[in-house]
Amino acid sequence: MSQSHQQPALSKCPGCAEPPAAGDLFCGACGYDLSAVPARPGDRPTMAITAPPAASGSEAVRWPAAAETDSSDVPAPVHRPSDLPGTDSGGRALAEQEQQREQAQEPGAAAGQGAPVGPGPEPVGGPESSAVPVRHDDRAVPGGAEHSGDFALAAPDPRTAEHAAAAAPPAAGGKVCVACRSGRVDPDGYCENCGHAQPRERDHMEQELGSVAAVSDRGLRHHRNEDSFAVSSTALPDGSPAVVAIVCDGVSSASRPDEASAAAANAANESLLESLPRGTHPQQAMHEAIVAASEAVNALAQEPAGAMEHDAHRHQNAPACTLVGAVMAGELLIVGWVGDSRVYWVPEDRSRPTARLTEDDSWAAQMVAAGLMNEAEAYADERAHAITGWLGADAYELEPHTAAFKPDRPGLVVVCTDGLWNYAESAEEMAAAVPADAQEHPLRGAQVLVGHALDGGGHDNVTVALLPFAVRPQGAGSACETV
């Protein structure tokens, strides 16, 4: 609620200190408007301001008397800034700051030739009062960043290196912001230092485990990564190593394809790690792993009643994905698949023939197998990539495919989704895309293959796992022999 205040009677003119006559609206000596109420100073509080303590005794601060008017008959100011007792935010007397400004304005001041100015009046309260901090919003005080006159921000400013370096380091195992490289990432996916939204964890994933490595990328056209992979190693009963790579591709037309691919990859990997050390034949272990993956995806379709009512845009069909995997155990290479993800064999000696070790569960593959189209015609059709086999509750019938190979020479096993082989479809094209040193550096090779797909357009999610296969040369022969 607004209130009005009556101007108290003045005992003397503010302009010339002459006592006015009763009822005068203007000073008879200098013409000062006695009825004018001084404008209320603008208040822009930033922080609490502590004033210096008053002088001891009953005497308050003594304000200097106004100076005489100048030749223009304009009243001189009642006081100057240098007449005010007090200190600035750095603890200096305000009179000293006024002297520094006057010296800077005189000719030759920059060269140190200005005449020294005597000290101003000592702040009231003695030297002790000069240590009382007084914060002035608009006063710029030279002497460093801490006395710049700018108030410290509540949070570090990510635009300056010193603030970024001062940010608290993330806890062990915590994520670091990809933007400022110093702030912690909160559970909502935003940096606590600069507020930058972080990319989702599955947008780009890489893993290297001994001699096996895998890379997955969202691609350039999809809004999320619906692929997933799992790589691991274990030991057979005789102590020999077994290496596993599982790659899954979520069916985009189904609901929650990203969850389906992750569930399938994890379930298949866990099943293999459990059965291989028990002595189960690797090919049988692969079959059981695909069945376990199918059951894991089927379980995603069992949602509580009414769950769809809260999301009108959710697909009504069950989650689904494809799966392809490879196991290197002893001298055997076991592959298994459902869908159109593939396994390629690239020999270390590139003069030897390459091979594709899987057959797609797709419309195009069926047309070729039935003799209705040749391969070029089938894959040129818009229905070519329509899959006829997948993991999911609405699959017609689960038909896991498995095959065992015994390579007679060293080579590289390429396990990938169609996001890669769409840009290197034939075995020869895939071999040409694989870098020459991928056998020794599988992670780098996988990165190069993902880059090959992105350079080609990146229309789909891209996932590839590389497994170097090292064997003792056993003479001439084909690159792979089915056992």
N, C-alpha and C positions, 0 to 999 in steps of 0.2 A: 504494500500500500504506500503510495507517495505521500509525502508530507512537505509543508512549506515552513521556512524558518525566517524569523524577523531579524533584520540586520540590527545589531546593537549600536548604540550611540557611540561615536568616536570622540575620544578625548583630545586628539590632535590629528592634523591632516597627515595622511600617509606620504604625501608628496613633499611637503615642506616643513612638517612638524609644528605648524602654527595652530593654536586652538581655534576651532571654528565657532561661529556664533550659533546660538540655539536655533534649530530649524533650518539652517543653511543646507542646501543641496550641493553647493559647489564651494570650494575654498576661496575666500576672498583674496588670498595672497597669490596663489598659483593657479587657481581655477580647477583644481582636482575634483573629479566627480565623486562626492562623498556618498552618494546613494548606490554606487556600483558595488555589487557583491563580487569579491574575487572568485574567478572560475575554479571549480573543484578540480584539483589535479587529476589527470588520468591515472587510474590504478590498474597496473598490469602485473598482478602478483605472480611470481614464479616460484618463490620459496620463502620460508619464514625469514624475516629480517630482524636482526637484533640490533638495537640502538645502543650507543655508548651510555654508561651510567651517568646520571646527573652529578653536578658538582656537589661536594659535601656541604652541609649547612643549608640554611634556608634560601640562599641565593640560587636561582635557576640560571639557565644559559643567558648570557648578556649579548643581545643582538646589536651589532654596530649601528650607529646612527646613520641616517641617510645622508648622502653627500649633497652639496649644493647643486642647483640646476645649472646646465651649461648654457651656452649662448643661444641655443635654439629654443630655449624655454621649455624643453621637454624634460620632465623630471628624471633625475638619474635613478638607477635601480636602488632599491632599499639596501641590497647587499650583493656582493659578488660571490661566485662559487668558492673562491679562495678564502673568503671570510668565514665560511661555515666550518665548525669543528667536526671532526670525524675522520674515519679511515675508509680506504677502499677495500675490495675483496682480498687484496694482497697484503693488507696490514699497513700500508703506507698512509701518511697524512695526506688529506686532499689538497692542502696548500702546496705540498711538494709536487703533485701532479700538475697543478696550475702553473707552477714555475717552469716545469719541463716544457709545457706547451708554449709558454711565452718565449722561452729560449729558442724553440724550434722555429718560431715565426720571425725572429730577428735575423737580419742579413748576417751571413757568416756563421750562423749557429751550427750548420752541418759540419763546418771545419773546426768547431770548438772555439770560435773567436767571440762569441757573445759574452756580454758582461754578466757576471754572476748576479743573481737576484737574492736579496736577503730572505731569510726564512720567514714564513708566515706565522700567524699566531699559533701558539701551541694548543693542541686539542684540549678541551675542557676535561678535567679529571686527571690530568697529569700524564706522564708517559705510559702508565699502566693501561689507560683506556685505548691507546693506539693498537693494542693487540686484539681488541674486540672485533670480530669479523662483521663487516657490513656489506651486503650484496647489492650492487646497483645493476639494474637490468641492462642499461644501454651504455655502460662505461667500458670502453676497451682499454685494457691496461697492458702495456708492453711487458715482455719478460717471459715469454714461453707459452706453451699450449695450455698449461694448467691455469694461467692467468689471462686467458684470451677474452674473458668476459662472456663466453658461451657456457651455459650450464651443461653439466655432464648428462648424457642421455641415460634413460633408465636401462636400456640394453645397448650393447656395443654396436657401433655403426659398421656394417659389413663392407662399406665402401672404402674404409681406410685399413691399411695393412696392420697398423698397430692394434686396432680394435679386433681385427680378425685373429691376430696372433694371441690376443688376450682372452679369446673365447675359451671357455672350459673345454678341455679335450674330452672326447666321448669315452664312456666307460669301456672296459675290456669287452670286446665282442659287439660293441655298439656300431651303428652306421654313421659314416661321415657324410656331410652334405656334399653333393656333387658340384654345387655352385660356389660356395665360399671355402670349401675344403677344410672347415674348422668346426662348424657347429654340429651339435647332435641332432639326430632325426627322431622326432617324436613318433608315438604309435600311429598317428594319423597320416604319417608320410610327409611331414613338413619340417623344414630346418628350424630349430629353436633359435638360431642366431640371425638368419636373414629371411626366414619365412618362405624360402623357395620350395616348391613342391618337388618331391623326388620321383624319379622314374620308378615304375613298379618293378618289383624284384624279378619277375619273369620276363620282362621286356628283353633282357639279354642275360644269358646264363652261360657260364663256362666252368668246366671241371676237368682236372687232369689227375689221374690216379695211376702212377707207375707208367706203364706203356700204353694205356688207353686214355683217350681224351674225347670230350664232347663239347659242342657249342650249339646254343639255340638262340635265335633272334626273332623278334616280333615281325621283322620285315618293314616294308615301306608303305603298305596299304592297309594293313589290319590295325584295329584299335587296341588289340591285346594279343598276347602270345598264347595260342591254344595248343602248342606242342609241349612235350615234356620228355625227359630222358632220365636214365639211371645207369651209372657205370660202377662196377665193383670188382673185387677179386676175392678169391677164396682158395682153399687147398683141397685137393682130392685125397681119398684115404691113403694113397701111396706117398703123399707129401708133394706131389707135383702141383704147379699152380693152375688155376682156372680163372679166366678173365671173362667178364660179362658186360654186355652193352645192350640196353633196351631203349628203343625210340618209339614214341607214341604221338599220333596226330589226332587232335580232337576234330570231330565232325561239326563244322560250323552251323549246319542247319539244325542241329540238335541243341537241347538246352544244356547249359554249363559244360561246354566241350573242354574248357581248360581244366575243370575238376575231373572230368572223365580221363583225360590223358595222364594227369598226375597220379590218379588212383591206380590206373592200369600199370604204369611204369614202376611204381613202388611195389605193387603186389607181385608182379612178375619177378622183379629183382629179389625180393625177400624169399620167394618160393625157390628160386635157383640157389640162393645162398644157404638155404636149409637142406635141399635135396642133394646137391653135388657132394658135400662132405660126407654124406651117408653112403656114398658109393652108387647112387642111382645113375644109370647110363645118361650121358649128357643129352641125348636126343629125347629120351623119355622125360628127363627133367625139364626140357624146353616145352614139351607138350603140357605137362602139369602146370608150368608157369603161365602159359596162355590161358588155361582154364581158370587159374586163380585170378588172373587179371580180369577175365570176363565176369567172374563173380563179384569182384570189387566194383566194376562199373555198374553191374546190375543193381547193386545195393544203393547206388545214388538215386535210382528211380523211386525208391520207397520213401516218399515224402509224406508228412502228416496230412490228414484230410483238411482241405481248405487252404493249403499253402499257395495254390495258384491264384486264389481270389485276391491276394494282396499285390500281385504283379500282373496286370492285364497284358503286358507286352511279352511275358515269358513264353517261350516255346512250349507246346503241349507234348512234344515227343520226348522220349527218354534220352538221357545223356549217352553219348556214343563216341568211339574213337577207333583208330586203327592201331596196330602194334607190329613191330618188327624187332627181332633180337638176334644176337650172335653170341656164341659161347666158344672160347678157345680152351680146350681141355686136352692135354697130352698132344697127340699128333692130329687130333680131330678139330674140325671147324663145323659147329652145329648152327644152323639158322632156323628160325621159326617166324611165322607171320600170319596175320589176318588183315586184309585190306590192301592198300596200294603203296605202302611204304616199302623200300627196297634195300637189298644188300648187293654190293658190287665187290668183285675181286680184282685188285690191281697188282700184278706181279712187280717185284722189285726191279726186275729186268724188263724195261718197257718194250723190248722187242718181242717179248712173249705175249701170247694172246690174253686179253682181259675177258671177264665174264660177268653177267648178271645172274645172281644165284637165286632169285625169287621170281615168282609170276604173280602179276597183279590180280586182285579180286576186283575187277572193274568191267564195265560194259565193253570197252575196247578189247580187252584181253579175251572176253568171251566171244566176240565177233571173229577174232583171229583164230581162236581155238576151234570154232565151229566151221571155219573155212568160208565164212560169209563175206569177209573183207580181208584185204592184206593189211599189214601193220600200219603203213603210211595212211591208208584210207581211214582205218579205224581211229587212229589218234588225231586225225584232222577233223573228226566229227565233234560237234559240240557236246555230245553225250559221252565222250571218251573217258572222262574222269569220274563218271558216276560209279560209285563203288557198289559191289554186290556182296561184300563180306565185311563185317565190322564187329566190334565188341559193344554190347548194349542190350538192354532188356527187350528192345523191339527188333533184335536181329532174328532173321528167319530160322537159322540153325547155325550153331557154332561149329566151324570146321577148321581147326588149327592145322596149318601146314608146317611140316618140319622136314629138314633134309640134313644129311651128314656128308661132309667133304673131308678129303685127306690131301691137302695141297702137297705137291712134291717139290716146292721151291718157296723161298721167302716172298712175302707180298704184304699187301695192305688190304684190310677189310673195311669197306665203307658202308656204314649203316645210316640211312637217311630217309627223310620224308620227301613228299613230292615237291615241297618248297625248294628243294635243291635240284632233284633230278629233272624237273621241268626245264631247267637251263642246261642240263647235261644228260640227255635222256639215254643215249646209247652207251654201252660199256666203253667204247673208244672215246666218246666225248667226256665221259667221267674221268677216264685215265688222263686225258689231256688237261683237265682242270685241276687234278691233284698235283701239288708242288713236288718237285723231285726229292726234297728232303723230308717229306712227310713221314717216312719210315722212322727216321731218327727224332723228329720233332712233331709228334701227332697233334699237339694242341695248336701249334702254328699252322699245320696243314688244315685242321678243321676251321680255323679262323679264315684262312684263305678261301676255302670252299664256300663258307657263308658269305664272304665278300663277293665271290663270283656270282652268287644268286642275287645279292643286293645290286650289284652293278648291272645285272640283266633286267632289273625292274623291281625285284622284291615284292611281287604281287601276293605272296603267301608267307606264312611263318616258315622259318628255315631252321632245321635241326639236323646235325650230322655228328656221328661218332666214328672215330678212327681206331682200329685195332691192328697194330703191326703184328704180323705172323712170321715168326722166325723158326725155320727148320733147317736141318742139315740137307744139303742137296742129295737127292736120291735118284739121279739120272734123268734122262729126258722123259717127256710125257706131257700130257695136257696140264693146264694150270690147276685144274680141280678134278678130282675123281670122286664120284658118288660111291659111298660105302654100302 
